[in-house]
Amino acid sequence: MKAIVQRVTRASVTVGGEQISSIGRGICVLLGLSVEDTQKELEHMVRKILNLRVFEDESGKHWSKSVMDKQYEVLCVSQFTLQCVLKGNKPDYHMAMPTDQAESFYNSFLEQLRKTYKSELIKDGKFGAHMQVHIQNDGPVTIELESPAAPIDSKQKVGLVKRMWKIDMVPHGEKKNLF
């Protein structure tokens, strides 16, 4: 799971010329779901997003308050293109969660945000729609978040260590395809 979090003074989503959602001060979250995402990644990302300290406190100290501390709003937009893998110059989206699974997973993400924070302060776009997202970035502040990679089992670790050891053993300047 990947997220781009932007601190905003305001943000909105328009579909077909009609504004369907908007927030004032807060954060706009562009969220890309991966085929590998589970409930564990979802919970991790919710925690990170809501506790990310991108606001100043009352005395003006930067990077000390979260969206929850300030009681600001959150606008979430599903964005599968964050799971892009480039093949040359062509985007490939094989790592993006398929649409039939992604919509319910995204709705679970929104539900978890609403349960963890204040439901009325969580807004979203329209899943699967062609949206225009209007973001007035404040700062500008843009933070990229990625859920932790799945743990590597012992067989994978051994293979990785062997490949790394072989790379170290290749004489300087000699190219060798080890993967």
N, C-alpha and C positions, 0 to 999 in steps of 0.2 A: 504494500500500500504506500502510495506516495501522496504528499500534500504540499501545495504551495499556499502559504499563509501570508496574506498581505494585511498590514495595518491600514485601516481606511478611515476617512472622515465621513464617507458615504459610499454605498454600492447598491446596484440594482440589477435585476435580470428582466429582459424583455424578450417575449416570444411573439412572432408575427405582428410586431408593432405595438403590442400591449404589454405594459409593465406588469409582471406577475408577482414580483417580490422586491423589497428594498429594505435597507437598513441605514441607520445613521452611523455614528462613531462605533468602531469595533474592528472585527476582522472578517475578511473574505477568504474562504477556504476552497481551493480547487482540489478535488480529490480524485485520484486515479486508482482504481481497484485492480489487483493482480490476480491471476489464476491461482496463485499460491496462498492468498489471504484466508485467514481463519478468524474465529471469534477472538483469539488471543491478539492478533494484529489490530483488530477493530478496537478492542478495549485500550490497547497501548496508544493508538492514535488519538482516541477521544481524550485520554488523560493528557497527552502532550499538547494537543491543540488548546484545550481549555486552561491549561496551566502555563502556557508559553508566556514569558514575561517580556512583552514588547511595549508596555506603556510606562509612563513616568508616574511617580507617586505625587502626593500633595505638595511636597517640598521641591519638586522638579527633578528628583533623581531619576535618571533614565534607566530603562530595562529592569524595573523593579515590581511592576504590577501586571497581572494577567487580565484577560477579558472578564473573567469571573470576579476578580478583585474589584474591577471598575464598574461592574454591572452593565457592560456594553453588549452590543448585539453581535451575532454571528450569521453570516450568509454562506451557505454551502452550495457548491456547484459540482456535480459529477462531471469528470473530465477524463475519459478513457485515454486521450492522447498523451497523458502523462506516463503511460506505460509503453510508450514508443521505443522501439529498438531500430536504429538506422541500419539498413542494408545498403551501403553506399550512400546515396542521397535519398533513397526511398524509405519512408516510414513503414515499419512493420508492427502490427499490434497483436501478435500472437501471445504476448504476456498479459494482455488486458483480459479481465474476467469477461466471459461471454455475457451478452445482454440479458439472456433469460435468467442467469444467476445474479448478475450484477444489480439489477433493480431491487430485488429483495434484500440483498446484502447492503446496498446503499441505504435503503429504508431502515434497516436494523441499525446502521451507523447513526442516522438522524435520530432514531428512537433513543439510542444510548446517550447521545448528546443532550437530548431533551430531559432524560431521566437524571443525568448528572448535573445539569445546569438548570436554567429556567426555560421551560418549554416556549414561553411567549417571546423569548429573545433569540430563538433559533429559527432562521428562515432558510429557504432553499429555492433552487431553480425548478425546472421541469425535466425530469429524467428522460433522456433520449431525444429531447427536442433540440432543434437548431436555435441556440440562444445567443443573445447579445448581452454580454456581461459588462456593465459600466462600473469601473472601479476608480475611485479617487484615492490613490495610494497616499498615505500620510508618512512623509519622511524623505524619500520613499523607504519603506521597510518591507522587505520580502524575505521570508524564511522558507527554506525547503526542508520538509520532514520526510523521513522514510522509516517504515516499520522495520524492526530488526529482522535480519535474515533468519530463516529457519535454522535450527541447530544442525551442525554437520555430524553425522554418525561416525563411529570409529573407522569404518572401512573407507569412507570418503577422506577422513583426515590422513590415513596412511597413504592413500593414493596421491593426495595433494602434497604431502611431505616428500614422497618419492619424486614427483615431478619437479618440485622446487630444488631438490638435491641434484637432479640431473641437469637442471638449468645452470646451477653453480659450477658443474663439472665441465660445461662446454667451454673450450678454449676461447679466449677473448677474440672477438671479431668473427668467429664462426657462427653461422646461423644454423639452427636445428629446430625442426618442428616437433615438439614434444607433446602437443595436445591433440 
